[in-house]
């Protein structure tokens, strides 16, 4: 799920949506993915344990919604063919409930008395997006630092409140987290949540790639996959320096292994590394790194494994090196800058 959608659902849980946002959240709840992520958020903010102040009217609405959603999600469809229809029916009921809850909240006496008041427990969310070919460095309010890779997006609050520090990542980033034992630092990447107190680590979570990888440089990191239907963590791993966990998004499996610490987040040092990568993935990496479009007219080379390390090299130099290894020819359109690769074969 995209970070902006996740943030929208989070605001919906807390009754912080304006009318247009509430409508957008309602549309999102009509999808199974939206409902699953909403269940995750709702379980994290059970009305009986929520740290956010609510009035009696809002509390009753939240209690009703929570119990209805829990009951609805706990029921299994009798026949698989009707599963999507059942999701839509549940969503329709929930949209009505939330619309009532939202209006009651907005019209509650406390809000009428202070129409311009702002809940200080809710921090304004900022989003930093890097296009392909650009990298950036971000300083968070708690003193942590994030290096954001090309074609990546980070959503984070202006200030961290409550008992945890939460941010959302799409793409790749390296984190140096300021240690705070009272406030764990959580990075959400789809179903995977990385939890630390103070450490340095890298997360690779691009939509186009088959897995999510978390690699630790220092400290200790907990990585967990949340199953919203079972309301539990289906996979969990504790990582130490020099270890990496890879979560296969399709197979829903998790594997932990050792890595060369000198190669962790080497990308932030302007070094492009191909460590036995299939050529199809290499093409994606080049597109992100240099902000170009590449078309390979010979699919048979997509599975060829590529090795190489290039520090602050031009695209032409990298292509020439790969050309020598795989024997392909390439052309660069002078107007569109699109690169077309022809021929070649695996030589490894």
PyMOL commands that set and color helices and strands:
alter all, ss='L'
color gray80, all
select helices_A, chain A and resi 3-13+19-28+32-44+56-74+80-106+109-113+261-263+266-269+279-290+299-301+315-326
alter helices_A, ss='H'
color red, helices_A
select strands_A, chain A and resi 125-130+136-139+145-148+152-157+164-176+184-189+192-196+200-205+211-218+221-227+232-239+243-248+253-258+271-278+294-296+305-311+328-332+339-343
alter strands_A, ss='S'
color yellow, strands_A
deselect
rebuild
show_as cartoon
